[in-house]
Amino acid sequence: MRIDQTSSVAPFEQIRAQYAAQIADGTLVVGTKLPTVRALADELALAVNTVARAYRELETAGLVETRGRAGTVVSARGEESTQRLQQAAQGFAQLVRELGIEPDRAVAIVRAALGR
């Protein structure tokens, strides 16, 4: 996990995005335990609330679940979400090809939509 302090992207979002990507690509599999909020905050030299917000965002998205004293783990629901997202991406890619839109333009359109 790395935080770019010069980035315009908030640190909590950098954490969220990195974990989401690792879950999506299978680097973090179902049941993998994440570091405690306090441990990750210490490791990254961030406020505990910053890491806690990232974990809340991941939990809201269904990618992780918090099990009290057992900690925060990658959830099976996150795997389901990833599969659904991959299916949607395949459909989107097919539509982009059918419409003859350049991939870079299609990605820019998605980024703009995600920024809303």
Rosetta blueprint (number, residue, H / E / L):
1 M L
2 R L
3 I L
4 D L
5 Q L
6 T L
7 S L
8 S L
9 V L
10 A L
11 P H
12 F H
13 E H
14 Q H
15 I H
16 R H
17 A H
18 Q H
19 Y H
20 A H
21 A H
22 Q H
23 I H
24 A H
25 D L
26 G L
27 T L
28 L L
29 V L
30 V L
31 G L
32 T L
33 K E
34 L L
35 P L
36 T L
37 V H
38 R H
39 A H
40 L H
41 A H
42 D H
43 E H
44 L H
45 A L
46 L L
47 A L
48 V H
49 N H
50 T H
51 V H
52 A H
53 R H
54 A H
55 Y H
56 R H
57 E H
58 L H
59 E H
60 T H
61 A L
62 G L
63 L L
64 V E
65 E E
66 T E
67 R L
68 G H
69 R H
70 A H
71 G L
72 T E
73 V E
74 V E
75 S L
76 A H
77 R H
78 G H
79 E H
80 E H
81 S H
82 T H
83 Q H
84 R H
85 L H
86 Q H
87 Q H
88 A H
89 A H
90 Q H
91 G H
92 F H
93 A H
94 Q H
95 L H
96 V H
97 R H
98 E H
99 L H
100 G L
101 I L
102 E L
103 P H
104 D H
105 R H
106 A H
107 V H
108 A H
109 I H
110 V H
111 R H
112 A H
113 A H
114 L H
115 G L
116 R L
